[in-house]
């Protein structure tokens, strides 16, 4: 990450996050922050040498984790805004509390640097919600799904955007490690596109009630007479499980999802995503089934 805010690619959040760790580099009888430096979990001192980075990263990636991470989302290209969802599943025998962070990065940036580097990859553009993250507790054998809205900078290349999400311990260990338990990345090309022809994306939310629900949930809305609508439901992996559609009458509509999938089997308890689409409305959200 580029940490100096005086540099064109630097961000204040990256600088704050960098200085939240103890200085790693021993020089001339003192500890210093050094660049470039590999802040790799599981390695007390990281590495000042590019040549060692690939080996250290590969070694760390081979360490088993009790977490499974799944990411998905959608966005509106014309507005440069969207939402990324991340599910962290805890397959250990103990509950774990950690901080969740989403990092928006831009790849393949051409920017001549003082050290002679011309191209820069995985440059941190934004930390969401911030460089500290949101604290979550995940029971043993259970999962937590978080969602974060993002807005791309007007100077960023949207074709080169990726999202990195990870969950990290809240405590600094004696050996200066703050354990990162698991992470995942999502390319912007993998997001669903929330824009359809000349349809306008309405700034309203069609909210299912009740939510959480046990026996079913209902969507209430009013659309122009004759306008077609569709409600798609997805599980946490992004797999479509059910579609409800119809034609509006011009009066208030009430469409109920009976918590059954396309095979008429009741879905299991958990978090499900929905996407409501019509010519005049586009909105997304989640339904919690108990």
TABEL-V525593 format. One record per residue. N is the residue number from 1. PHI is phi in whole degrees, -180 to 180 (999 if undefined). BURIAL is + if it has 9 or more other C-alpha atoms within 8 Angstrom, else -. D_FIRST is the distance of its C-alpha to the first C-alpha in Angstrom with 1 decimal. Layout:
[[N	PHI	BURIAL	D_FIRST] [N	PHI	BURIAL	D_FIRST]]
//
This chain:
[[1	999	-	0.0] [2	-91	+	3.8] [3	-103	+	6.1] [4	-84	+	9.4] [5	-69	+	11.3] [6	-75	-	13.7] [7	-87	-	11.6] [8	-55	-	12.2] [9	-99	-	8.8] [10	-80	+	7.7] [11	-131	+	8.5] [12	-64	+	10.8] [13	-65	+	10.0] [14	-63	+	6.5] [15	-64	+	8.7] [16	-64	+	11.4] [17	-66	+	9.9] [18	-59	-	8.8] [19	-80	-	12.4] [20	-78	-	14.0] [21	-94	-	14.0] [22	-64	-	16.6] [23	-62	-	15.7] [24	-97	+	15.6] [25	-109	+	16.9] [26	-89	-	20.7] [27	-151	-	22.0] [28	53	-	25.3] [29	65	-	26.4] [30	-157	-	23.5] [31	-94	+	20.1] [32	-138	+	17.0] [33	-86	-	13.3] [34	-130	-	12.3] [35	-128	-	9.7] [36	-76	-	9.1] [37	-142	+	9.5] [38	-90	-	9.8] [39	-87	-	9.9] [40	-107	+	12.5] [41	-63	+	15.1] [42	92	-	18.6] [43	-125	-	17.8] [44	-60	+	18.5] [45	-111	-	17.0] [46	62	+	14.4] [47	-157	+	14.6] [48	-89	+	14.1] [49	-103	-	15.5] [50	-56	-	14.1] [51	-63	-	17.6] [52	-93	-	17.4] [53	-65	+	14.4] [54	-61	-	16.4] [55	-67	-	19.2] [56	-66	+	17.4] [57	-66	+	15.6] [58	-62	-	19.1] [59	-64	-	20.8] [60	-68	+	18.9] [61	-65	-	19.4] [62	-81	-	23.1] [63	-77	-	23.5] [64	-62	-	25.5] [65	-129	-	24.4] [66	-87	-	26.9] [67	-107	+	24.7] [68	-121	+	24.9] [69	-119	+	22.4] [70	-129	+	23.6] [71	-126	+	21.9] [72	-161	+	23.7] [73	168	+	24.1] [74	-149	+	25.4] [75	-156	+	24.6] [76	-113	+	26.6] [77	-55	+	25.4] [78	-64	-	27.6] [79	-104	-	26.0] [80	69	+	22.4] [81	-125	+	22.7] [82	-178	+	23.1] [83	-138	+	22.8] [84	-115	+	21.0] [85	-107	+	23.0] [86	-137	+	21.9] [87	-109	+	24.6] [88	-111	+	24.1] [89	-107	+	27.3] [90	-100	+	28.2] [91	-96	+	30.6] [92	-85	+	31.1] [93	-95	-	34.3] [94	-132	-	32.7] [95	-68	+	31.1] [96	-131	+	27.4] [97	-116	+	25.5] [98	-151	+	21.8] [99	-100	+	19.0] [100	-103	+	18.0] [101	-135	+	14.8] [102	-111	+	14.1] [103	-116	+	10.7] [104	-93	+	11.3] [105	-122	+	9.3] [106	-119	+	10.7] [107	-109	+	11.5] [108	55	+	13.5] [109	-96	-	12.8] [110	-91	-	15.1] [111	-156	-	14.1] [112	-55	-	15.7] [113	-108	-	13.6] [114	-58	-	15.5] [115	-88	-	15.2] [116	98	-	16.7] [117	-69	+	14.1] [118	-103	-	15.2] [119	-114	+	13.3] [120	-130	+	9.7] [121	-116	-	9.2] [122	52	+	7.5] [123	-81	+	5.6] [124	-68	+	5.6] [125	-100	+	8.9] [126	-158	+	10.7] [127	-109	+	11.3] [128	-123	+	15.0] [129	-76	+	17.2] [130	-166	+	14.7] [131	-75	+	12.1] [132	-89	-	15.2] [133	99	+	16.7] [134	-102	-	20.3] [135	-82	+	22.6] [136	-132	+	24.8] [137	-118	+	27.6] [138	-116	+	28.6] [139	-62	+	32.1] [140	-60	+	33.0] [141	73	+	33.6] [142	-123	+	32.3] [143	-141	+	29.3] [144	-132	+	27.4] [145	-114	+	26.1] [146	-116	-	23.7] [147	-133	-	23.2] [148	-134	+	20.8] [149	-84	-	21.4] [150	-132	+	18.8] [151	-135	-	19.2] [152	-79	-	17.5] [153	-68	-	17.0] [154	-67	-	19.8] [155	-96	-	17.9] [156	-80	-	15.8] [157	-88	-	17.3] [158	-63	-	18.5] [159	-73	-	19.4] [160	-114	+	15.9] [161	-91	+	14.6] [162	-132	+	13.9] [163	-121	+	14.0] [164	-115	+	12.8] [165	-123	+	15.0] [166	-150	+	15.5] [167	-120	+	17.9] [168	-132	+	17.4] [169	-57	+	20.1] [170	-91	+	20.8] [171	-111	-	22.0] [172	-83	+	20.4] [173	-75	-	22.5] [174	-58	-	24.4] [175	-93	-	22.3] [176	68	+	19.1] [177	-104	+	18.0] [178	-112	+	17.3] [179	-60	+	18.4] [180	-97	+	16.7] [181	-83	+	19.8] [182	-169	+	18.9] [183	-153	+	16.6] [184	-157	+	17.1] [185	-132	+	15.8] [186	-139	+	17.9] [187	-80	+	18.1] [188	-62	+	19.3] [189	-70	-	22.4] [190	-90	-	23.3] [191	-79	+	23.9] [192	-70	-	27.4] [193	-94	-	28.3] [194	-93	+	29.9] [195	-156	+	32.0] [196	-134	-	35.4] [197	56	-	37.5] [198	-97	-	38.8] [199	-66	+	38.3] [200	-89	+	36.9] [201	-95	+	34.4] [202	-75	-	36.1] [203	-87	-	34.4] [204	-126	-	36.5] [205	-121	-	36.1] [206	-95	+	38.8] [207	-102	-	38.6] [208	-73	+	40.5] [209	-138	+	43.0] [210	-78	-	43.2] [211	-160	+	39.7] [212	-66	+	39.4] [213	-136	+	42.5] [214	-119	-	44.9] [215	-108	-	47.5] [216	163	+	45.9] [217	-141	+	44.1] [218	-122	+	45.2] [219	-104	+	43.6] [220	-114	+	45.6] [221	-164	-	45.2] [222	-130	+	47.3] [223	-128	+	46.9] [224	-58	+	49.2] [225	-57	+	52.3] [226	89	-	51.8] [227	-79	+	47.9] [228	-81	+	46.5] [229	-136	+	43.8] [230	-148	+	41.9] [231	-120	+	40.0] [232	-102	+	38.0] [233	-116	+	37.0] [234	-132	+	34.2] [235	-83	+	33.5] [236	-71	+	30.0] [237	-87	-	29.4] [238	91	-	30.0] [239	-81	-	33.5] [240	-70	+	36.1] [241	-116	+	39.0] [242	-166	+	41.3] [243	-132	+	42.1] [244	-117	-	44.4] [245	-145	-	45.7] [246	-179	-	48.5] [247	-123	+	50.0] [248	-70	+	50.0] [249	-98	+	53.4] [250	94	+	52.4] [251	-104	+	53.0] [252	-66	+	50.7] [253	-100	+	49.6] [254	-136	-	49.0] [255	-112	-	47.3] [256	-109	-	47.0] [257	-101	+	44.9] [258	-87	-	46.9] [259	66	+	43.9] [260	-112	+	45.2] [261	-89	+	43.4] [262	-65	-	44.8] [263	-93	-	47.0] [264	66	-	48.5] [265	-100	-	47.0] [266	-66	-	45.6] [267	-74	-	41.9] [268	-76	-	40.6] [269	-61	-	39.2] [270	154	-	35.6] [271	-105	+	33.2] [272	-127	+	34.0] [273	-100	+	32.5] [274	-126	+	34.8] [275	-134	+	34.6] [276	-99	+	37.4] [277	-133	+	38.2] [278	-154	+	41.0] [279	-66	+	41.6] [280	-114	+	40.8] [281	-136	+	38.5] [282	-139	+	35.3] [283	-153	+	33.7] [284	-130	+	32.0] [285	-176	-	32.0] [286	-134	-	32.8] [287	-120	+	36.0] [288	-100	+	36.3] [289	-104	+	39.3] [290	-114	-	41.0]]
//
